[in-house]
Amino acid sequence: MAIKQNAVCRYCRRYGMKLYLKGQKCYTEKCPFERRPFPPGQHGRTKRFVRLSNYGVRLFEKQKLKKFYFMREEQFRRFFEMALRAPGNTGNKFIELLERRLDNVVFRAGFALSRRNARQLVSHGKIKVNGKKVDIPSYLVDIGDEIELVEKELMPQSPIIKPPSWIEVSYDEAKAKIIRLPERKDLDLKIDENLIVEFYSR
């Protein structure tokens, strides 16, 4: 995977929100974001607000959403181009497509403590969709799809994020079902997707 693996907690502090990239650590008092909720770096605690250019503002929003889903630029842009070709609001469609990724659904369902861990589960063949193993993290789920964690002992024991309303989860069976497509209002994230559309459309 060509994504930087070290010091990922810096991303949470840089973008001012928890990205849940570190797995177990994100749910404990040892989480760096909880202990140091200010930007990383020597002057992070005392750093004053820096006015960004129009380009900088749009780039910051794009980077924040990309890190949230822990994706490479090539993958991220490919999903944007899919949203661009789809009918309707491009920003809302973009969010919908990102949420429908199988690795994100595995994380949202609570079968993994981070999207990075969820991606590993999918890549290693630990996830079934409608009874068949799927090892492609970018696989897009649809309404009625059933997602199953093959080895139930891999289910996290620590606290997990509450699943969104568009996913129905049975923890006893380690299964989840997509009951509707995700919507922008389902994503509790302070992000302006219109700025991202403007960034790629410049």
PEJOLIN-V649994 format. One record per residue. N is the residue number from 1. RES is the residue in three letters. D_LAST is the distance of its C-alpha to the last C-alpha in Angstrom with 2 decimals. Layout:
n: [N	N]
res: [RES	RES]
d_last: [D_LAST	D_LAST]
This chain:
n: [1	2	3	4	5	6	7	8	9	10	11	12	13	14	15	16	17	18	19	20	21	22	23	24	25	26	27	28	29	30	31	32	33	34	35	36	37	38	39	40	41	42	43	44	45	46	47	48	49	50	51	52	53	54	55	56	57	58	59	60	61	62	63	64	65	66	67	68	69	70	71	72	73	74	75	76	77	78	79	80	81	82	83	84	85	86	87	88	89	90	91	92	93	94	95	96	97	98	99	100	101	102	103	104	105	106	107	108	109	110	111	112	113	114	115	116	117	118	119	120	121	122	123	124	125	126	127	128	129	130	131	132	133	134	135	136	137	138	139	140	141	142	143	144	145	146	147	148	149	150	151	152	153	154	155	156	157	158	159	160	161	162	163	164	165	166	167	168	169	170	171	172	173	174	175	176	177	178	179	180	181	182	183	184	185	186	187	188	189	190	191	192	193	194	195	196	197	198	199	200	201	202]
res: [MET	ALA	ILE	LYS	GLN	ASN	ALA	VAL	CYS	ARG	TYR	CYS	ARG	ARG	TYR	GLY	MET	LYS	LEU	TYR	LEU	LYS	GLY	GLN	LYS	CYS	TYR	THR	GLU	LYS	CYS	PRO	PHE	GLU	ARG	ARG	PRO	PHE	PRO	PRO	GLY	GLN	HIS	GLY	ARG	THR	LYS	ARG	PHE	VAL	ARG	LEU	SER	ASN	TYR	GLY	VAL	ARG	LEU	PHE	GLU	LYS	GLN	LYS	LEU	LYS	LYS	PHE	TYR	PHE	MET	ARG	GLU	GLU	GLN	PHE	ARG	ARG	PHE	PHE	GLU	MET	ALA	LEU	ARG	ALA	PRO	GLY	ASN	THR	GLY	ASN	LYS	PHE	ILE	GLU	LEU	LEU	GLU	ARG	ARG	LEU	ASP	ASN	VAL	VAL	PHE	ARG	ALA	GLY	PHE	ALA	LEU	SER	ARG	ARG	ASN	ALA	ARG	GLN	LEU	VAL	SER	HIS	GLY	LYS	ILE	LYS	VAL	ASN	GLY	LYS	LYS	VAL	ASP	ILE	PRO	SER	TYR	LEU	VAL	ASP	ILE	GLY	ASP	GLU	ILE	GLU	LEU	VAL	GLU	LYS	GLU	LEU	MET	PRO	GLN	SER	PRO	ILE	ILE	LYS	PRO	PRO	SER	TRP	ILE	GLU	VAL	SER	TYR	ASP	GLU	ALA	LYS	ALA	LYS	ILE	ILE	ARG	LEU	PRO	GLU	ARG	LYS	ASP	LEU	ASP	LEU	LYS	ILE	ASP	GLU	ASN	LEU	ILE	VAL	GLU	PHE	TYR	SER	ARG]
d_last: [28.97	26.43	25.61	27.16	30.30	31.83	31.55	29.22	30.66	28.65	25.51	27.22	28.20	24.86	22.99	26.03	26.92	29.10	27.39	30.78	30.19	33.73	35.76	39.21	38.53	35.88	38.67	41.15	41.81	40.86	37.15	35.59	33.17	36.23	38.15	35.47	32.78	31.00	28.42	29.92	31.06	33.86	32.62	31.03	33.78	33.76	30.17	28.98	25.69	23.00	20.39	16.89	14.09	11.15	9.34	12.74	13.19	10.27	11.40	14.91	14.53	13.13	15.98	18.46	18.07	18.11	21.29	22.73	22.90	23.73	21.50	20.21	16.56	17.38	19.03	16.47	13.63	16.31	17.12	13.62	13.72	17.18	16.16	13.58	16.58	19.00	20.15	19.69	17.30	14.61	14.86	18.64	18.87	16.94	19.50	22.29	21.62	21.51	24.71	26.40	26.30	29.95	29.80	28.33	31.02	33.73	32.67	32.37	35.78	37.33	38.35	36.63	36.12	32.58	29.81	30.72	34.31	33.30	31.45	34.67	36.79	34.79	34.67	38.41	39.35	40.43	38.60	39.67	37.83	40.34	43.01	41.20	39.83	36.08	34.81	31.08	29.21	26.17	28.58	27.59	30.51	31.40	33.80	37.35	36.56	39.01	38.07	41.00	41.52	44.09	45.85	46.46	47.63	44.04	43.29	42.48	45.43	43.67	41.81	38.73	35.89	36.90	35.47	33.16	34.81	33.28	35.20	39.01	40.62	44.20	44.78	48.35	47.23	43.96	42.16	39.20	38.25	35.02	36.25	32.98	29.25	27.44	25.63	23.15	26.18	27.89	25.53	26.98	24.06	22.47	18.83	16.10	14.37	12.19	10.48	9.99	8.63	5.98	5.59	5.64	3.81	0.00]
